[in-house]
Amino acid sequence: MANEKKFRIEADLLGELQVPADALYGVQTQRGINNYHISRKTMSDYPDFIIANAYVKLAAAQTNHSLGVINDEISSAISEACREIIDGKWHENFPIDMIQGGAGTSVNMNVNEVIANRALEILGHEKGEYQYCSPNDHVNCGQSTNDAYPTSIRLALIRMNIHLVGALTGLISAFRYKAEEYNDTIKMGRTQLQDAVPMTIGQEFNAYANNLEEEILNLERNVKLLHEINMGGTAIGTGLNAVPGFAKLCAANLSKLTGENFVSASDLVEATPDTGAYVSYSSALKRLAIKLSKICNDLRLMASGPRCGLNEINLPPKAPGSSIMPGKVNPVIPEVTNQVCFKVIGNDTTVSFAAEAGQLELNVMEPIITASLFESLTWLKNAIETLTEECVLGITVNKERCYEMVKNSIGIVTALNPIIGYKASSKVAKEAHATGRSVYDIVIEQGLMSKEELDKALDPKEMLHSHKFSLK
């Protein structure tokens, strides 16, 4: 029939399988498709991972050519196929589920087969005619899944980290913009959800910006750990089947191709099962998630009400808040960001367990480490961009409400400590709390300060910075 799907037959160690005739992947990829229906997230969902794999295979091809292992014609065809993938072509040919057994072999062979079949087309041959360009003998030459796969993971994480830092930079700028807009708006600072001392909205939002800037530095510190690679170690780090000089030359070639400073591990046997860099980087993502979630908690608290809560700020209304309560608008953007942060924290736990679960010369749990890190990076980036555009940039402040709470707060008695002493200040605060009267009236009534002295001391703007004082 005209609509009947056509197949070609390919064979491997386990026998023959039908492969779609137009697919660039081959039999081992088809086995991976048949075997794994777990996360339903495939390589194609992570273009940076596909591109990273292509860069690794390109660097390997250049290295093998320089060392005289593969000839000009095959090296050129493999290189052209890799560059096409780097440019965004053929990404639909990477349908492997991210969660799999085999320590990433299905991913590595998917990449090898796509590059080999595209190279065959470039050379004028048919797909599957591997005698002319083999996924194993040529594309995977001098490599194993156990060095090519983790090297590709590391490059993908480095690339994805750039996107995350870009999103984070945008959120920081948004908080700085709002800090400048409300630089002189006084509000009550709080500790343990109790009134503390006055501050400004500008100080609060600038603190959020500075807090998140620390996370950019922490991400950059940890991403450097990903630049040490084990290419050339092959199966367990001994370098079996890689020619002498492959490891360092391949690292140098990969550095030139990507602009990243990759170095060959000094001990490839140690580096092959080691997942410490993933643990550290995952921890950096968790730290960012914890801080981001705390900031979202603050935004929800400050926007609580509007009549019966703090009501200091207004978050942009994004959706009706209830199916039963008319007029209710919920802080849905901070809420969804909180939930993303919880997921990232959970993913970090998964990475920790998977890193611990390695045995002897290889950690076979790298697929779940990879999927967890990719998910955390993708979700965090998306959540941060959403928080920036749909929430922070649209925040407005209820200035009169903020000032009213400062003026009526017992917490401002703290400003009198240096003048009338802690004991007298405590008595004033206790009486104000018990009677509902203002701190101002009680201090004047008890003759603790003159009106002029008190007006100056309790000027909220005077309480926003350090200043000289002397006890009475």
C-alpha positions in Angstrom: 0.0 0.0 0.0 1.1 3.5 -0.7 0.8 4.6 3.0 2.6 1.5 4.3 5.6 2.5 6.5 8.8 1.2 5.0 11.6 -0.4 7.0 15.1 -1.6 6.6 16.6 -4.5 8.4 19.6 -4.1 10.7 21.3 -6.6 12.9 23.3 -6.5 16.1 24.5 -9.0 18.8 20.9 -9.9 19.7 19.7 -10.4 16.2 17.7 -8.5 13.5 15.2 -5.6 13.9 13.2 -3.5 11.6 14.3 0.2 11.6 12.2 2.9 9.8 13.7 3.3 6.4 14.1 7.1 6.6 15.6 7.1 10.2 19.2 8.0 10.6 19.4 5.9 13.7 19.9 2.2 13.6 19.3 -1.1 15.4 20.6 -0.3 18.8 18.6 2.9 19.0 15.6 0.9 17.9 16.2 -1.5 20.8 16.4 1.5 23.2 13.0 2.8 21.8 11.5 -0.6 22.4 13.0 -1.1 25.8 12.4 2.2 27.6 9.1 3.9 28.1 9.8 5.5 31.4 10.0 9.3 31.6 8.7 10.0 28.0 11.4 12.7 28.0 13.8 12.0 25.1 17.1 13.3 24.0 15.2 15.5 21.5 13.7 17.4 24.4 17.3 18.6 25.3 18.9 20.1 22.2 22.0 21.2 24.2 22.6 17.5 25.0 22.4 16.5 21.3 24.7 19.3 20.4 27.1 18.4 23.2 27.3 14.8 21.9 28.0 16.0 18.4 30.8 18.2 19.6 32.4 15.2 21.5 32.2 13.0 18.4 33.6 15.8 16.3 36.5 16.2 18.6 37.1 12.5 18.6 37.0 12.3 14.8 39.5 15.1 14.6 41.7 13.4 17.2 41.6 10.0 15.4 42.4 11.6 12.1 45.4 13.5 13.5 46.7 10.3 15.1 46.3 8.4 11.8 43.5 6.1 13.0 40.8 7.0 10.5 41.4 8.3 6.9 40.6 11.7 5.4 37.4 10.6 3.6 35.7 9.1 6.7 36.9 11.8 9.0 35.6 14.4 6.7 32.2 12.8 6.4 31.9 12.2 10.2 32.9 15.8 10.8 30.3 17.2 8.4 27.6 15.1 9.9 28.5 16.3 13.4 28.5 20.0 12.3 25.1 19.5 10.8 23.8 18.3 14.1 25.5 21.1 15.9 23.7 23.5 13.5 20.3 22.0 14.6 19.7 19.4 11.9 18.5 15.8 12.4 17.5 16.3 16.1 14.3 14.3 15.5 16.5 11.3 15.2 17.2 11.1 18.9 14.1 9.5 20.4 15.8 7.6 23.2 14.2 8.0 26.7 16.5 9.8 29.1 15.9 7.2 31.8 17.5 3.9 30.8 19.7 1.0 31.8 23.1 0.4 30.4 24.9 3.4 31.8 24.0 5.5 28.8 25.0 3.0 26.1 21.7 3.6 24.3 22.4 7.3 24.1 25.9 6.8 22.9 24.9 4.4 20.2 22.0 6.6 19.1 24.6 9.3 18.5 27.0 7.0 16.8 24.3 5.6 14.5 22.9 8.9 13.5 26.3 10.3 12.7 27.4 7.1 10.8 24.2 7.0 8.7 24.4 10.7 7.8 28.1 10.2 7.0 27.2 7.3 4.7 24.8 9.6 2.9 27.5 12.2 2.5 29.8 9.5 1.1 27.2 8.4 -1.4 26.1 5.2 0.3 22.9 3.9 1.7 21.9 4.0 5.4 23.0 0.8 7.2 26.0 0.1 4.8 28.3 0.2 7.8 31.2 -1.4 6.1 31.9 2.0 4.7 31.4 4.0 7.9 30.6 2.1 11.1 28.9 3.5 14.3 31.3 1.4 16.4 34.5 1.2 14.4 34.7 4.8 13.1 32.4 7.2 15.0 33.1 5.5 18.3 36.7 4.9 17.5 39.0 5.2 20.6 36.0 5.7 22.9 33.5 3.9 25.1 30.1 5.0 26.4 31.9 5.3 29.7 34.0 8.3 28.5 32.0 9.8 25.6 28.7 9.9 27.5 29.9 11.7 30.7 31.9 14.1 28.6 28.7 15.0 26.6 26.8 15.4 29.9 29.3 17.8 31.2 29.3 19.9 28.1 25.5 19.9 28.0 25.4 21.1 31.6 27.9 23.9 30.9 25.7 25.1 28.0 22.5 24.9 30.0 24.1 26.7 32.9 24.6 29.7 30.6 20.9 29.8 29.9 20.1 29.6 33.6 22.5 32.4 34.5 21.0 34.5 31.8 17.5 34.0 33.3 18.8 34.7 36.8 20.5 37.9 35.6 17.2 39.1 34.3 15.5 38.5 37.7 18.2 40.3 39.5 17.8 43.3 37.2 14.1 43.3 37.8 14.6 43.4 41.6 17.1 46.2 41.2 14.6 48.1 39.0 11.9 47.8 41.6 14.4 48.7 44.4 15.2 52.0 42.6 11.5 52.7 42.0 10.6 52.3 45.7 13.9 53.3 47.2 12.4 55.8 49.6 9.2 53.9 50.5 9.4 53.1 54.3 8.0 49.8 55.6 8.4 47.7 58.8 11.1 45.1 58.8 10.2 41.9 60.6 12.1 39.1 62.3 10.3 35.8 63.2 7.1 37.4 61.7 7.2 40.1 64.5 7.7 43.8 64.1 11.4 44.7 64.1 12.7 48.0 62.8 11.9 50.2 59.8 13.6 49.8 56.4 12.7 50.6 52.8 11.2 48.5 50.0 14.4 49.5 48.1 16.6 47.9 50.8 14.5 44.8 50.8 14.4 44.3 47.0 18.1 45.1 46.7 18.8 42.5 49.3 17.0 39.9 47.1 19.1 41.0 44.1 22.4 40.7 46.1 21.3 37.3 47.5 20.7 36.0 44.0 23.9 37.4 42.6 25.8 35.2 45.1 24.1 32.3 43.4 25.6 33.2 40.0 29.0 33.1 41.5 28.3 29.8 43.2 27.0 28.3 39.9 30.1 29.5 38.1 32.4 28.0 40.8 30.7 24.6 40.5 30.4 24.5 36.7 34.2 24.7 36.6 34.3 21.2 38.1 32.6 19.9 34.9 35.6 20.9 32.7 37.6 17.9 33.8 36.8 15.0 31.4 37.8 11.3 31.0 37.8 11.1 27.2 40.4 8.5 26.2 39.8 6.4 29.3 37.5 4.2 27.3 35.8 1.4 29.4 37.3 1.8 32.9 40.0 4.5 32.5 42.9 2.3 31.3 42.6 3.6 27.7 42.2 0.2 26.1 41.6 0.6 22.3 42.5 4.3 22.3 45.8 5.1 20.7 48.5 6.9 22.8 48.0 10.6 23.0 44.2 10.4 22.4 43.1 11.7 25.8 44.9 15.0 26.0 44.6 15.8 22.2 40.8 15.1 22.3 40.4 17.4 25.3 42.4 20.1 23.5 40.3 19.7 20.3 37.0 19.8 22.3 38.2 23.0 24.0 39.0 24.6 20.6 35.6 23.6 19.2 33.5 24.8 22.1 35.5 27.7 23.6 35.5 25.9 27.0 38.7 25.0 28.8 38.4 21.2 29.0 41.3 19.3 30.7 42.0 15.6 30.6 41.8 14.0 34.1 45.2 13.2 35.6 43.9 9.8 36.6 41.4 8.4 34.1 40.7 5.3 36.2 39.6 7.6 39.1 37.7 9.9 36.8 35.6 7.3 35.0 33.3 6.3 38.0 33.6 9.6 39.8 30.3 11.7 39.9 31.5 14.2 42.4 31.2 17.2 40.0 27.5 16.3 39.4 26.9 16.2 43.1 28.5 19.6 43.6 26.7 21.2 40.7 23.3 19.7 41.8 23.9 21.2 45.3 24.4 24.6 43.7 21.1 24.3 41.9 19.5 23.2 45.2 21.0 26.2 47.0 19.6 28.5 44.4 16.2 26.8 44.6 16.1 27.3 48.4 16.9 31.0 48.2 14.4 31.5 45.4 11.7 29.8 47.2 12.3 31.9 50.3 12.0 35.0 48.3 8.7 33.8 46.8 7.5 33.1 50.4 8.3 36.7 51.2 6.5 38.1 48.2 3.4 36.1 49.1 3.5 37.3 52.7 4.0 40.9 51.8 1.0 40.7 49.3 -1.2 38.8 51.8 -4.7 40.2 52.4 -5.6 42.5 50.8 -7.8 43.6 53.7 -6.8 41.2 56.4 -3.1 40.7 55.7 0.1 42.7 55.4 -1.0 44.2 52.0 2.3 46.0 51.6 2.7 45.1 47.9 0.4 44.1 45.0 1.4 41.2 42.8 0.1 41.4 39.2 -3.3 39.6 39.1 -2.9 36.6 36.8 -6.0 34.4 37.4 -9.2 34.3 39.4 -8.2 32.8 42.7 -11.2 30.6 43.5 -14.1 28.7 42.0 -16.3 29.7 45.1 -14.9 33.0 46.5 -15.7 35.9 44.1 -13.0 38.6 43.8 -10.2 36.4 45.2 -6.9 36.6 43.4 -4.1 34.3 44.4 -0.3 34.7 44.1 -0.1 32.0 41.5 3.3 32.9 40.0 5.3 32.8 43.3 3.3 29.6 44.1 4.4 27.8 40.9 8.0 29.0 41.5 7.9 27.5 45.0 6.8 24.2 43.5 9.6 24.1 41.0 12.0 24.8 43.8 10.7 21.8 45.7 11.2 19.6 42.6 14.8 20.8 42.3 15.5 20.0 46.0 14.0 16.5 45.4 16.1 16.0 42.3 19.3 16.9 44.3 18.4 14.0 46.6 18.1 11.7 43.6 21.5 12.8 42.4 23.0 12.1 45.8 21.5 8.6 46.0 22.6 7.8 42.4 26.1 9.1 42.9 26.4 6.9 46.0 25.1 3.8 44.1 28.1 3.4 41.8 30.2 0.3 42.1 33.8 -0.4 41.4 35.0 1.1 38.0 31.7 2.7 36.8 28.6 4.4 38.0 25.8 3.0 36.0 23.3 5.4 37.4 24.4 8.4 35.3 21.2 8.4 33.3 19.1 9.3 36.3 21.7 11.9 37.4 21.6 13.4 33.9 17.8 13.5 33.7 17.5 15.0 37.2 20.0 17.7 36.4 18.5 18.5 33.0 15.1 18.7 34.6 16.3 21.0 37.4 18.1 23.3 35.0 15.1 23.5 32.6 12.5 24.0 35.2 14.5 26.6 37.2 15.2 28.6 34.0 11.6 28.6 33.0 10.3 29.4 36.5 12.8 32.3 36.9 11.8 33.8 33.6 8.1 33.5 34.5 8.7 35.0 37.9 10.5 37.9 36.3 8.1 38.7 33.5 4.8 37.8 35.1 5.4 38.9 38.6 8.3 41.0 39.8 8.3 43.6 37.0 4.6 44.2 37.7 4.8 44.6 41.5 3.4 47.8 42.9 3.7 49.1 46.5 1.0 50.4 48.9 3.1 53.3 50.3 0.5 54.7 52.7 -0.2 51.2 54.1 3.5 50.6 54.7 4.0 53.9 56.4 0.9 53.5 58.6 2.2 50.2 59.9 5.6 51.8 60.7 4.0 54.7 62.5 1.8 52.4 64.6 4.4 49.7 65.3 5.7 49.0 68.8 8.9 47.9 67.1 10.1 51.4 66.6 10.8 51.6 70.3 14.1 49.8 69.4 15.3 53.2 68.1 15.1 54.5 71.7 17.4 51.8 73.2 20.6 53.9 72.7 19.0 57.0 74.3 16.8 55.8 77.3 18.3 52.3 77.7 17.0 48.8 77.1 15.1 48.5 80.4 13.1 51.7 79.9 12.4 50.9 76.3 11.1 47.4 77.3 8.7 49.0 79.8 7.4 51.4 77.2 6.9 48.6 74.7 5.1 46.4 77.3 2.7 49.3 78.2 2.1 50.2 74.6 1.2 46.5 73.8 -1.0 46.2 76.9 -2.9 49.4 76.4 -3.0 49.9 72.7 -1.5 53.3 73.1 1.4 54.7 71.0 5.0 54.5 71.9 5.2 58.2 71.3 2.5 59.2 73.8 3.9 57.0 76.6 7.5 58.3 76.3 6.3 61.9 76.5 3.9 61.1 79.4 6.7 59.5 81.4 9.1 62.4 80.7 11.7 60.1 79.2 12.4 62.4 76.3 11.4 65.9 75.1 9.0 66.1 72.1 11.8 67.5 70.0 14.2 64.7 70.9 11.5 62.1 70.4 10.4 63.4 67.0 14.0 63.2 65.8 14.6 59.7 67.2 11.4 58.3 65.8 11.7 59.8 62.4 11.6 56.6 60.3 14.3 57.9 58.0 16.6 58.3 60.9 16.3 54.6 61.6 17.4 53.4 58.2 21.1 53.7 58.9 23.7 53.8 61.7 24.3 57.1 63.5 26.0 58.5 66.6 24.1 58.5 69.9 24.7 58.9 73.7 22.8 57.4 76.5 20.9 59.7 78.9 
